[in-house]
């Protein structure tokens, strides 16, 4: 499941908190896309956790890094990734 949450920090924090409760997971990984390659995030998404069946991956700075992300060859070649920008 992929969620795209945009807005003020307080709104984002509330939505993330609600997702943590909804999916009842303690595996929470946070990335700032300014400091992290999108390919590292994708690798983390593809990695299965042997002890937990769910993990929540939170990426910030998507808006700032979107042009660079779209130039990433792994993203361009990955048919399983669909990105919709509204």
C-alpha positions as CSV (number, residue, x, y, z in Angstrom):
1,X,0.0,0.0,0.0
2,X,1.4,3.4,-0.9
3,X,0.1,6.7,0.7
4,X,1.1,10.1,-0.5
5,X,0.5,12.7,2.2
6,X,1.0,16.4,1.5
7,X,0.4,19.3,3.7
8,X,1.5,21.0,6.9
9,X,3.8,19.1,9.3
10,X,1.1,18.7,11.9
11,X,-1.2,17.1,9.4
12,X,1.5,14.7,8.1
13,X,2.5,13.8,11.7
14,X,-1.2,12.9,12.5
15,X,-1.6,10.8,9.3
16,X,1.6,8.9,10.0
17,X,0.5,8.3,13.6
18,X,-2.8,7.0,12.3
19,X,-1.0,4.7,9.8
20,X,1.2,3.3,12.6
21,X,-1.9,2.5,14.6
22,X,-3.8,1.0,11.6
23,X,-1.0,-1.3,10.6
24,X,0.2,-2.1,14.1
25,X,3.9,-2.1,13.3
26,X,7.0,-1.2,15.2
27,X,9.1,-1.4,12.0
28,X,9.3,2.3,11.0
29,X,12.0,3.5,8.7
30,X,12.4,7.2,7.8
31,X,14.3,8.6,4.9
32,X,14.9,12.2,3.8
33,X,15.2,11.9,0.1
34,X,17.6,14.9,0.0
35,X,20.1,12.7,1.9
36,X,19.1,9.2,0.5
37,X,19.2,7.8,-2.9
38,X,15.8,6.6,-4.1
39,X,17.4,3.3,-5.1
40,X,18.3,2.7,-1.4
41,X,14.6,3.2,-0.5
42,X,13.5,0.8,-3.2
43,X,16.0,-1.8,-1.9
44,X,14.5,-1.4,1.5
45,X,11.0,-1.8,0.2
46,X,12.0,-5.0,-1.6
47,X,13.8,-6.4,1.5
48,X,11.6,-8.8,3.6
49,X,11.8,-8.6,7.3
50,X,12.0,-12.1,8.8
51,X,10.5,-11.0,12.2
52,X,7.8,-8.6,11.2
53,X,5.3,-8.9,8.4
54,X,4.7,-5.2,8.0
55,X,7.0,-2.2,7.9
56,X,6.3,1.5,7.4
57,X,8.7,3.5,5.3
58,X,8.4,7.2,5.5
59,X,10.1,9.4,2.9
60,X,10.3,13.2,3.2
61,X,11.4,15.9,0.7
62,X,9.7,14.1,-2.2
63,X,8.6,17.4,-3.8
64,X,12.1,18.8,-3.7
65,X,13.7,15.7,-5.1
66,X,11.1,14.7,-7.7
67,X,13.0,15.8,-10.8
68,X,16.1,13.9,-9.7
69,X,14.1,10.8,-8.8
70,X,12.4,10.8,-12.2
71,X,15.9,10.8,-13.8
72,X,17.0,7.7,-11.8
73,X,17.5,4.8,-14.2
74,X,16.1,2.2,-11.8
75,X,12.9,4.2,-11.5
76,X,12.6,4.6,-15.2
77,X,13.1,0.9,-15.8
78,X,10.9,-0.3,-13.0
79,X,7.4,-1.3,-14.3
80,X,6.1,-1.9,-10.8
81,X,6.5,1.7,-9.8
82,X,3.8,4.1,-10.8
83,X,4.1,7.7,-9.7
84,X,1.2,10.1,-9.9
85,X,1.7,13.8,-9.2
86,X,-1.4,15.9,-8.7
